[in-house]
Each structure stands twice: as C-alpha cells, then as structure tokens.
Amino acid sequence: MNDYYIEDNENSLTIKYEWHGSDRPYSIPKWELGRTRGRESEWLMQLLYKPWASRAMLYDVAQYIIRYNPDNDIDWESTYAIVNSHFRD
C-alpha cells in the first residue's frame, strides 16, 4: 500500500500520495463529490483503477463524500461491493 493523506481544502479534497519516490497530488472539487456513475460514486470508480489507489484510500474518500454531500444519490452498498471485489486480499 502506498502512503497518502487527504488535504481538506476550501473548495476541494487533495489526495497527496507517494508514487515512484515522489509526492503527487490528485484533486477532487467538493461540489462534485456526490456525482454518480450509474448508481455508484463517480469519484470512487475513477480512483479504483489508479495504480496508486488503495482500498483504505477509497474508504477515506467515501467518508468525505458522505460528510460534504450527505444527501447524495450514491448506492453505497453497490459502490463498496465493487471496491471490495477490486481489492481482494
């Protein structure tokens, strides 16, 4: 698992992660956090296939989505099932 932390900025979340020996940023605008792809979280589905993403990272991002957009239309059961099936331990 790669090291990361999430900066909670005024207008965005910025995931700071280590990749190939250097720190990199990945920003998500807060106003887009509740977007869906089908019924799943748009942002978690995008992050799912990043080679530097981890299950823990996606779960942390999910908590920010729930905090900043609690009335979203995301099907969390389906979203978590997809995340969990991708990161089989």
C-alpha positions as CSV (number, residue, x, y, z in Angstrom):
1,M,0.0,0.0,0.0
2,N,1.3,3.5,-0.9
3,D,1.4,6.3,1.7
4,Y,-1.2,9.0,1.3
5,Y,-3.1,11.7,3.1
6,I,-6.0,13.8,2.2
7,E,-6.0,17.6,2.4
8,D,-9.4,19.1,3.1
9,N,-9.1,22.5,1.3
10,E,-11.8,25.1,1.0
11,N,-13.1,24.0,-2.5
12,S,-11.5,20.6,-3.0
13,L,-10.1,17.5,-1.5
14,T,-6.5,16.8,-2.5
15,I,-5.1,13.3,-2.2
16,K,-1.4,13.5,-1.7
17,Y,0.2,10.2,-2.5
18,E,3.7,8.8,-2.9
19,W,4.3,7.3,-6.4
20,H,7.7,6.1,-7.6
21,G,9.6,8.0,-5.0
22,S,7.8,11.4,-5.3
23,D,4.8,13.0,-3.8
24,R,1.9,13.7,-6.2
25,P,-1.5,15.5,-5.8
26,Y,-4.9,14.4,-7.1
27,S,-7.7,17.0,-6.5
28,I,-11.4,16.5,-6.4
29,P,-13.7,19.5,-6.4
30,K,-16.0,19.4,-3.4
31,W,-19.0,20.4,-5.4
32,E,-18.6,17.2,-7.5
33,L,-18.2,14.8,-4.6
34,G,-21.8,13.4,-4.8
35,R,-21.7,12.7,-8.6
36,T,-22.7,9.2,-9.7
37,R,-21.7,6.9,-12.5
38,G,-24.8,4.8,-12.8
39,R,-25.6,4.4,-9.2
40,E,-22.1,4.2,-7.9
41,S,-19.8,7.0,-6.8
42,E,-18.2,8.7,-9.8
43,W,-15.0,9.5,-7.9
44,L,-14.5,6.2,-6.3
45,M,-15.0,4.5,-9.6
46,Q,-12.4,6.8,-11.2
47,L,-9.9,6.2,-8.3
48,L,-10.5,2.5,-8.3
49,Y,-8.3,2.0,-11.4
50,K,-5.5,4.3,-10.4
51,P,-2.4,2.1,-9.7
52,W,-1.5,4.1,-6.6
53,A,-5.0,3.9,-5.0
54,S,-5.8,1.5,-2.2
55,R,-9.0,0.3,-0.5
56,A,-8.2,2.4,2.6
57,M,-7.8,5.5,0.4
58,L,-11.2,4.9,-1.3
59,Y,-12.9,4.3,2.0
60,D,-11.4,7.6,3.3
61,V,-12.6,9.5,0.3
62,A,-16.0,7.9,0.8
63,Q,-16.2,9.4,4.3
64,Y,-15.5,12.9,2.9
65,I,-18.2,12.4,0.3
66,I,-20.7,11.4,3.0
67,R,-19.6,14.4,5.1
68,Y,-19.8,17.0,2.4
69,N,-22.7,15.7,0.4
70,P,-24.9,13.6,2.8
71,D,-27.9,13.8,0.5
72,N,-26.2,12.2,-2.5
73,D,-27.8,9.5,-4.7
74,I,-24.9,7.1,-4.4
75,D,-25.7,3.4,-3.9
76,W,-23.1,2.8,-1.2
77,E,-23.8,-0.9,-0.9
78,S,-23.0,-1.3,-4.7
79,T,-20.1,1.1,-4.6
80,Y,-18.4,-0.7,-1.6
81,A,-19.1,-4.1,-3.2
82,I,-17.2,-3.0,-6.4
83,V,-14.3,-1.6,-4.3
84,N,-14.1,-4.7,-2.2
85,S,-14.1,-7.0,-5.2
86,H,-11.3,-5.0,-6.9
87,F,-9.1,-5.2,-3.8
88,R,-9.4,-8.8,-2.9
89,D,-6.9,-9.6,-0.1
